[in-house]
């Protein structure tokens, strides 16, 4: 008998062009998650599909200074930019691939600067890049 296989996790980023306002875009993305079979999931745990808006045209919403106002799990308004970009290497690595010159709308740090500060982190560690 072989060893049980670990599920494959894939993290990706995409730059899209849309005329939808951010909340309408989020509703579309959540509908895609449901249509793909996503059901529930623990806060900040692995999910079958999790589509987030990282940045929306540099718009800043629900931040107080350089900190997001709503950083807990559960229902909350759409926080833009996404409050955890700077803490998650698994988000930053794909972001660098599609938007290497992106700057965080609140901290004004470049994606490269942020990557250098978190690439060593064990949380959400990037296992490999193809």
Residue pairs with C-beta under 8 A, 6 or more apart in sequence:
7 46
9 46
11 90
11 91
11 93
11 94
12 94
13 54
13 91
13 94
13 95
13 97
13 98
13 99
14 98
15 98
15 99
18 25
20 28
22 53
22 56
22 59
22 61
22 78
22 80
23 78
25 53
25 56
26 53
26 78
29 51
29 52
29 53
30 51
32 49
32 51
33 49
33 50
33 51
36 48
36 49
37 48
37 49
38 47
38 48
38 49
38 50
39 48
41 47
41 48
41 50
43 73
43 74
44 73
52 82
53 78
53 80
53 82
54 81
54 82
54 85
54 91
54 95
55 80
55 81
55 82
55 85
55 102
55 105
56 80
56 81
58 105
59 80
59 81
59 105
60 80
60 81
60 105
60 106
61 77
61 78
61 79
61 80
62 68
62 69
62 70
62 76
62 77
62 78
62 79
62 80
63 69
63 79
63 106
66 106
66 107
68 79
68 83
69 79
70 76
70 77
70 79
70 83
71 79
71 83
71 84
80 105
81 104
81 105
81 106
82 91
84 91
85 91
85 92
85 95
85 104
85 114
86 92
86 104
86 107
86 109
86 114
86 117
86 118
87 118
87 121
87 123
87 124
88 118
88 123
88 124
89 115
89 118
89 119
89 121
89 123
89 124
89 125
89 126
90 124
90 125
90 126
91 124
92 111
92 114
92 115
92 118
92 119
93 115
93 126
93 129
95 102
95 111
96 111
96 112
96 115
99 111
100 111
100 112
101 110
101 111
102 110
102 111
103 109
103 110
103 111
104 110
104 111
104 114
107 114
119 126
